[in-house]
Amino acid sequence: MSEHLTKDAIDLSTLSIPRLFGRYFLPTLFGMLSISAMCAIDGIFVGHAVGADGIGAINICVPIMMLATGLGLMMGAGCSVVASIHMAEKKLKAARINVMQAWIFTSIVILAMIIPVMLFPSATGRLLGSSEALLPLVREYMLGFMPGELFGVWCALLLFVIRLDGNPRLAMWCNVIAAIANIVLDWLMIVHLGWGLAGAAVASTLSMMIGGLIAAWYILFAARQLRPIRLKWSRRSLLYSVRNIGYQCTIGISALMGEGTMAVLTLVGNYVFITYMGDPGVGAFGIACYYTPFVYMIGNAVAQSAQPIISYNYGIGNTHRVRSTLKVALLTAVLCGGAVSAAFVLFPYQLTELFVSTGEAAFPIAVKGFPLMAVAFVFFIVNLMCIGYFQSVERVRPAMVFALLRGAVFLAAQLILLPKVLGDSGIWLALALSEMLTTACIAAYAALRR
């Protein structure tokens, strides 16, 4: 087995950057959008079968889903960067060890998260900001979807490894097959069997299981270079494992913070919307939160498509190809962000009508808010790309700082302060202002580095 990262014409060291980026980006984007579609389809079925309260209840649970996904992305990004560099240095065994360590660690952590939530769903729902009126629905959904998070995290982690192993199309199909399964299961359990929110949750769990098991099967039995390796369990080996996992977490933590930004948007947004607009406001915000993962996944697709190219060429010292990849990725981010913003400005009525009927109290709130929220999306995707670049070249500190600024600092502050100044419109504009401020900070940092 060759230790060079040249697989089926995907040669990261010589192939032209636009062509190489395209070979990664298109399947990665399609796969990412499929997984977002899986979430949105849940919302469409629930919105029409249960109503805006059902969407609001799911939205209460979203921070937990994002935390779980963030764990998978953190370990996936971290082990992928480390493994890319090891492979560039022709240290294939070290790359395989890092992948296995990341997989085991991630499985242990997600199980430690699932168990207490399953034991205390009502307390968890209240902690996440559920009203007593929505709590029964929140509990119903939470108990159904939490078991699937183990497989969801496997998928988030292992798709990085599958792409690095030279199979971006299979990574795409893991998501596409899961999304198709979710559509069929949603129809069966929500519409045909009438299980309501519980049906949506079980459908999500089963579809995540399908995607996660396909990814696991590939890594275990079909991977070209990155099949898991048996780990040693001596004291010295465990200490090395802790060190490696710590370094992977350090590199990937900005990916977790990216999910943290979405969690802050959802968690603080739920509190703010319910304070200013009541349950209809939470329902409208819930509809928006079904679309923001699409934007987030587009940004992730750009960053994750660039990552193996950047990390590999960074590992062999080819800075020209690193810069060229960054330019292509940034242009892609701007074009994608502009397209998404245009859709939200031009079609808010149609986008809202997919989820709830026009007679719902949440409907006019969402239609009014979508164009305001659209201002954020170019900056949103560009920021994700830039943070992904810093990860890919092991510049951990700026990646962490900018990821932290996006969420815990700027976004939380704007969600609290802007409504006091601009009223209801300020809530919708909070994301835009926080992303603009982050872009300004990244631009200032880049200018100072020059």
SELO-660321 format. One line per field, with one value per residue (C-alpha): z, y, x; residue in one letter; residue number from 1. Coordinates in pm, whole numbers. Layout:
N
up <- Z, ...
north <- Y, ...
east <- X, ...
residuo <- a, ...
num <- NUM, ...
//
This chain:
450
up <- 0, -102, 165, -83, -77, -441, -488, -801, -964, -649, -616, -360, -454, -832, -962, -1048, -748, -906, -1045, -721, -506, -732, -698, -322, -301, -516, -342, -3, -62, -188, 111, 357, 205, 220, 594, 635, 420, 658, 941, 728, 611, 974, 1019, 713, 823, 1185, 1092, 892, 1117, 1462, 1395, 1498, 1856, 1724, 1542, 1855, 2063, 1822, 1825, 2203, 2151, 1881, 2113, 2224, 1862, 1781, 2076, 1963, 1602, 1725, 1910, 1589, 1384, 1642, 1645, 1270, 1187, 1444, 1344, 973, 996, 1203, 977, 661, 788, 894, 549, 383, 595, 491, 845, 759, 1081, 1290, 1081, 1137, 1512, 1536, 1353, 1587, 1898, 1782, 1711, 2052, 2243, 2057, 2124, 2498, 2525, 2331, 2542, 2853, 2707, 2591, 2917, 3152, 2892, 2854, 3233, 3293, 2979, 3158, 3353, 3035, 2848, 3118, 3120, 2744, 2788, 2725, 2848, 3050, 2758, 2519, 2770, 2692, 2322, 2402, 2620, 2355, 2087, 2308, 2417, 2055, 1894, 2160, 2097, 1735, 1831, 1875, 1505, 1409, 1579, 1411, 1076, 1148, 1250, 995, 689, 739, 738, 434, 235, 343, 238, -112, -132, -116, -317, -56, 211, 10, -22, 354, 395, 87, 180, 537, 406, 169, 450, 669, 409, 381, 758, 828, 592, 742, 1109, 1108, 829, 792, 1153, 1312, 1571, 1564, 1720, 1848, 1490, 1369, 1643, 1572, 1198, 1267, 1491, 1233, 948, 1156, 1233, 862, 778, 1074, 1008, 639, 738, 1005, 760, 509, 765, 915, 597, 279, 354, 122, 371, 693, 830, 1211, 1377, 1699, 1983, 2268, 2621, 2819, 3050, 2808, 2513, 2705, 2786, 2416, 2335, 2580, 2427, 2072, 2159, 2337, 2029, 1800, 2028, 2025, 1646, 1606, 1891, 1663, 1476, 1807, 1866, 1523, 1637, 1961, 1764, 1625, 1974, 2114, 1832, 1911, 2291, 2348, 2050, 2203, 2527, 2349, 2105, 2378, 2586, 2307, 2096, 2298, 2155, 1800, 1797, 1897, 1617, 1361, 1490, 1474, 1102, 1053, 1250, 1001, 729, 912, 913, 531, 545, 808, 604, 292, 490, 631, 282, 159, 461, 465, 90, 123, 440, 298, 13, 245, 522, 285, 99, 426, 547, 247, 257, -70, 38, -316, -338, 12, -90, -419, -238, 8, -277, -454, -128, -36, -379, -346, 1, -125, -421, -209, 61, -196, -347, -7, 92, -234, -173, 174, 49, -260, -134, 241, 186, -2, 239, 536, 367, 335, 713, 836, 688, 630, 912, 1182, 1409, 1341, 964, 933, 1193, 988, 656, 803, 969, 690, 475, 784, 875, 515, 565, 769, 526, 310, 623, 794, 522, 476, 849, 855, 564, 730, 1060, 870, 700, 1034, 1153, 841, 892, 1269, 1363, 1659, 1848, 1576, 1488, 1851, 1904, 1595, 1663, 2018, 1901, 1656, 1923, 2291, 2255, 1958, 1893, 2253, 2308, 1993, 2071, 2409, 2316, 1965, 2057, 2320, 2049, 1736, 1883, 1719, 1408, 1625, 1709, 1341, 1273, 1563, 1358, 1077, 1304, 1493, 1167, 1024, 1337, 1312, 945, 1035, 1305, 1065, 802, 1061, 1175, 815, 748, 1059, 964, 630
north <- 0, 334, 594, 877, 1073, 1001, 810, 755, 1074, 1281, 1395, 1674, 1783, 1836, 1854, 2207, 2378, 2478, 2126, 1962, 2186, 2114, 1738, 1773, 2058, 1932, 1595, 1751, 2028, 1786, 1558, 1848, 1987, 1640, 1622, 1970, 1860, 1570, 1819, 2046, 1760, 1675, 2033, 2031, 1713, 1828, 2179, 2050, 1753, 1906, 2281, 2562, 2430, 2113, 2315, 2523, 2206, 2067, 2402, 2379, 2052, 2191, 2304, 1943, 1826, 2102, 2016, 1652, 1748, 1993, 1711, 1507, 1803, 1895, 1547, 1503, 1830, 1768, 1412, 1498, 1781, 1570, 1266, 1480, 1609, 1260, 1129, 1413, 1310, 943, 834, 630, 426, 743, 873, 551, 560, 916, 821, 528, 736, 1004, 750, 581, 910, 1057, 748, 763, 1134, 1118, 826, 1030, 1302, 1078, 890, 1185, 1351, 1027, 997, 1359, 1483, 1724, 1891, 1915, 2073, 2338, 2408, 2468, 2727, 2532, 2678, 2447, 2446, 2309, 2076, 1760, 1796, 1868, 1558, 1343, 1450, 1438, 1078, 968, 1140, 1115, 747, 832, 1092, 821, 737, 1103, 1181, 883, 1019, 1373, 1240, 965, 1167, 1376, 1054, 912, 1230, 1221, 856, 974, 893, 1220, 1060, 792, 1063, 1233, 913, 851, 1173, 1131, 779, 892, 1186, 967, 721, 1008, 1124, 776, 719, 1064, 992, 647, 747, 1097, 1081, 713, 592, 928, 919, 1297, 1429, 1085, 958, 1242, 1165, 791, 859, 1085, 823, 546, 762, 873, 507, 424, 702, 629, 254, 304, 532, 287, -7, 178, 271, -80, -287, -82, 215, 242, 379, 484, 160, 154, 3, -197, 34, -59, -21, 13, 311, 475, 420, 566, 876, 914, 872, 1146, 1373, 1302, 1350, 1674, 1804, 1699, 1876, 2187, 2197, 2110, 2309, 2599, 2357, 2284, 2658, 2694, 2464, 2660, 2973, 2797, 2674, 3028, 3157, 2894, 2895, 3271, 3333, 3110, 3306, 3643, 3548, 3401, 3717, 3961, 3761, 3457, 3106, 3233, 3409, 3088, 2909, 3169, 3153, 2773, 2796, 3017, 2767, 2497, 2705, 2824, 2471, 2486, 2802, 2650, 2332, 2533, 2710, 2377, 2226, 2504, 2471, 2091, 2069, 2300, 2133, 1818, 2020, 2293, 2059, 1824, 2103, 2280, 1951, 1934, 2309, 2408, 2753, 2858, 2584, 2669, 3033, 2932, 2701, 2977, 3218, 2964, 2877, 3242, 3318, 3014, 3129, 3476, 3340, 3084, 3341, 3584, 3317, 3221, 3584, 3651, 3354, 3480, 3834, 3736, 3436, 3471, 3390, 3069, 2958, 3004, 2836, 2514, 2471, 2625, 2736, 3105, 3109, 3028, 3319, 3243, 3295, 3678, 3701, 3471, 3643, 3979, 3847, 3642, 3935, 4091, 3769, 3734, 4019, 3779, 3497, 3617, 3707, 3386, 3157, 3362, 3345, 2968, 2937, 3157, 2971, 2642, 2774, 2856, 2503, 2349, 2516, 2448, 2813, 2721, 3050, 3269, 2989, 2967, 3342, 3414, 3117, 3243, 3598, 3479, 3309, 3366, 3729, 3910, 3704, 3668, 4041, 4143, 3915, 4082, 4444, 4499, 4429, 4701, 4948, 4825, 4623, 4295, 4368, 4378, 4009, 3915, 4147, 4019, 3741, 3982, 4233, 3965, 3807, 4149, 4227, 3890, 3947, 4287, 4128, 3861, 4126, 4336, 4031, 3944, 4304, 4309, 3975, 4121
east <- 0, 151, 210, 176, -146, -217, -536, -741, -601, -664, -302, -291, 60, 38, -321, -439, -597, -934, -983, -869, -1089, -1386, -1337, -1364, -1615, -1901, -1953, -1882, -2135, -2399, -2344, -2358, -2675, -2830, -2775, -2925, -3216, -3272, -3324, -3541, -3761, -3828, -3942, -4166, -4344, -4366, -4479, -4774, -4860, -4801, -4781, -4549, -4534, -4373, -4108, -4054, -4009, -3749, -3571, -3539, -3347, -3119, -2833, -2781, -2769, -2521, -2301, -2292, -2220, -1956, -1781, -1767, -1647, -1383, -1233, -1280, -1105, -832, -748, -778, -525, -284, -328, -282, 51, 164, 75, 265, 564, 508, 417, 108, 107, 99, -192, -389, -321, -453, -773, -840, -769, -1011, -1286, -1262, -1245, -1542, -1756, -1684, -1764, -2092, -2215, -2137, -2361, -2647, -2702, -2781, -3006, -3204, -3231, -3340, -3523, -3759, -3479, -3273, -3565, -3612, -3238, -3255, -3530, -3849, -4175, -4400, -4644, -4381, -4211, -4415, -4329, -3964, -3943, -4112, -3867, -3558, -3612, -3645, -3349, -3076, -2983, -2903, -2645, -2379, -2408, -2443, -2113, -1947, -2061, -1938, -1595, -1545, -1645, -1329, -1129, -1309, -1237, -873, -858, -944, -1315, -1515, -1797, -1856, -1856, -2129, -2332, -2321, -2519, -2739, -2852, -2925, -3129, -3333, -3398, -3514, -3767, -3917, -3919, -4068, -4355, -4407, -4391, -4540, -4798, -4888, -4854, -4940, -4661, -4607, -4287, -4189, -4202, -3980, -3729, -3719, -3686, -3387, -3227, -3264, -3133, -2831, -2767, -2764, -2517, -2291, -2277, -2193, -1904, -1787, -1804, -1585, -1320, -1312, -1316, -1265, -1038, -739, -487, -658, -802, -797, -493, -488, -388, -158, -292, 29, 71, 312, 78, -216, -11, 71, -298, -394, -130, -248, -615, -534, -353, -638, -885, -665, -660, -1028, -1178, -1266, -1498, -1670, -1689, -1849, -2126, -2118, -2203, -2509, -2596, -2563, -2784, -3046, -3027, -3006, -3234, -3501, -3488, -3497, -3776, -3994, -3939, -4027, -4277, -4389, -4433, -4518, -4181, -4004, -4191, -4078, -3724, -3745, -3822, -3516, -3310, -3404, -3239, -2927, -2777, -2786, -2575, -2348, -2303, -2215, -1944, -1828, -1822, -1593, -1362, -1357, -1293, -993, -858, -690, -537, -408, -288, -106, 74, 147, 302, 539, 614, 441, 316, 221, -42, -163, -223, -385, -627, -715, -798, -1021, -1197, -1259, -1406, -1632, -1741, -1837, -2034, -2220, -2298, -2434, -2661, -2806, -2863, -3045, -3277, -3372, -3435, -3634, -3836, -3916, -4285, -4215, -3941, -4174, -4470, -4269, -4289, -4614, -4945, -5013, -5267, -5010, -4914, -4547, -4586, -4576, -4300, -4075, -4157, -4059, -3744, -3584, -3461, -3303, -3125, -3000, -2752, -2537, -2476, -2183, -1985, -2099, -1958, -1639, -1569, -1613, -1370, -1108, -1130, -1100, -786, -624, -706, -555, -215, -205, -257, -469, -480, -639, -883, -993, -1011, -1221, -1450, -1500, -1568, -1837, -2042, -1983, -1872, -2028, -2342, -2457, -2403, -2593, -2887, -2923, -2843, -2985, -3352, -3328, -3223, -3405, -3691, -3792, -3584, -3273, -3308, -3300, -3003, -2792, -2631, -2540, -2368, -2173, -2048, -1953, -1751, -1576, -1490, -1348, -1131, -1003, -923, -738, -541, -446, -337, -119, 41, 145
residuo <- m, s, e, h, l, t, k, d, a, i, d, l, s, t, l, s, i, p, r, l, f, g, r, y, f, l, p, t, l, f, g, m, l, s, i, s, a, m, c, a, i, d, g, i, f, v, g, h, a, v, g, a, d, g, i, g, a, i, n, i, c, v, p, i, m, m, l, a, t, g, l, g, l, m, m, g, a, g, c, s, v, v, a, s, i, h, m, a, e, k, k, l, k, a, a, r, i, n, v, m, q, a, w, i, f, t, s, i, v, i, l, a, m, i, i, p, v, m, l, f, p, s, a, t, g, r, l, l, g, s, s, e, a, l, l, p, l, v, r, e, y, m, l, g, f, m, p, g, e, l, f, g, v, w, c, a, l, l, l, f, v, i, r, l, d, g, n, p, r, l, a, m, w, c, n, v, i, a, a, i, a, n, i, v, l, d, w, l, m, i, v, h, l, g, w, g, l, a, g, a, a, v, a, s, t, l, s, m, m, i, g, g, l, i, a, a, w, y, i, l, f, a, a, r, q, l, r, p, i, r, l, k, w, s, r, r, s, l, l, y, s, v, r, n, i, g, y, q, c, t, i, g, i, s, a, l, m, g, e, g, t, m, a, v, l, t, l, v, g, n, y, v, f, i, t, y, m, g, d, p, g, v, g, a, f, g, i, a, c, y, y, t, p, f, v, y, m, i, g, n, a, v, a, q, s, a, q, p, i, i, s, y, n, y, g, i, g, n, t, h, r, v, r, s, t, l, k, v, a, l, l, t, a, v, l, c, g, g, a, v, s, a, a, f, v, l, f, p, y, q, l, t, e, l, f, v, s, t, g, e, a, a, f, p, i, a, v, k, g, f, p, l, m, a, v, a, f, v, f, f, i, v, n, l, m, c, i, g, y, f, q, s, v, e, r, v, r, p, a, m, v, f, a, l, l, r, g, a, v, f, l, a, a, q, l, i, l, l, p, k, v, l, g, d, s, g, i, w, l, a, l, a, l, s, e, m, l, t, t, a, c, i, a, a, y, a, a, l, r, r
num <- 1, 2, 3, 4, 5, 6, 7, 8, 9, 10, 11, 12, 13, 14, 15, 16, 17, 18, 19, 20, 21, 22, 23, 24, 25, 26, 27, 28, 29, 30, 31, 32, 33, 34, 35, 36, 37, 38, 39, 40, 41, 42, 43, 44, 45, 46, 47, 48, 49, 50, 51, 52, 53, 54, 55, 56, 57, 58, 59, 60, 61, 62, 63, 64, 65, 66, 67, 68, 69, 70, 71, 72, 73, 74, 75, 76, 77, 78, 79, 80, 81, 82, 83, 84, 85, 86, 87, 88, 89, 90, 91, 92, 93, 94, 95, 96, 97, 98, 99, 100, 101, 102, 103, 104, 105, 106, 107, 108, 109, 110, 111, 112, 113, 114, 115, 116, 117, 118, 119, 120, 121, 122, 123, 124, 125, 126, 127, 128, 129, 130, 131, 132, 133, 134, 135, 136, 137, 138, 139, 140, 141, 142, 143, 144, 145, 146, 147, 148, 149, 150, 151, 152, 153, 154, 155, 156, 157, 158, 159, 160, 161, 162, 163, 164, 165, 166, 167, 168, 169, 170, 171, 172, 173, 174, 175, 176, 177, 178, 179, 180, 181, 182, 183, 184, 185, 186, 187, 188, 189, 190, 191, 192, 193, 194, 195, 196, 197, 198, 199, 200, 201, 202, 203, 204, 205, 206, 207, 208, 209, 210, 211, 212, 213, 214, 215, 216, 217, 218, 219, 220, 221, 222, 223, 224, 225, 226, 227, 228, 229, 230, 231, 232, 233, 234, 235, 236, 237, 238, 239, 240, 241, 242, 243, 244, 245, 246, 247, 248, 249, 250, 251, 252, 253, 254, 255, 256, 257, 258, 259, 260, 261, 262, 263, 264, 265, 266, 267, 268, 269, 270, 271, 272, 273, 274, 275, 276, 277, 278, 279, 280, 281, 282, 283, 284, 285, 286, 287, 288, 289, 290, 291, 292, 293, 294, 295, 296, 297, 298, 299, 300, 301, 302, 303, 304, 305, 306, 307, 308, 309, 310, 311, 312, 313, 314, 315, 316, 317, 318, 319, 320, 321, 322, 323, 324, 325, 326, 327, 328, 329, 330, 331, 332, 333, 334, 335, 336, 337, 338, 339, 340, 341, 342, 343, 344, 345, 346, 347, 348, 349, 350, 351, 352, 353, 354, 355, 356, 357, 358, 359, 360, 361, 362, 363, 364, 365, 366, 367, 368, 369, 370, 371, 372, 373, 374, 375, 376, 377, 378, 379, 380, 381, 382, 383, 384, 385, 386, 387, 388, 389, 390, 391, 392, 393, 394, 395, 396, 397, 398, 399, 400, 401, 402, 403, 404, 405, 406, 407, 408, 409, 410, 411, 412, 413, 414, 415, 416, 417, 418, 419, 420, 421, 422, 423, 424, 425, 426, 427, 428, 429, 430, 431, 432, 433, 434, 435, 436, 437, 438, 439, 440, 441, 442, 443, 444, 445, 446, 447, 448, 449, 450
//
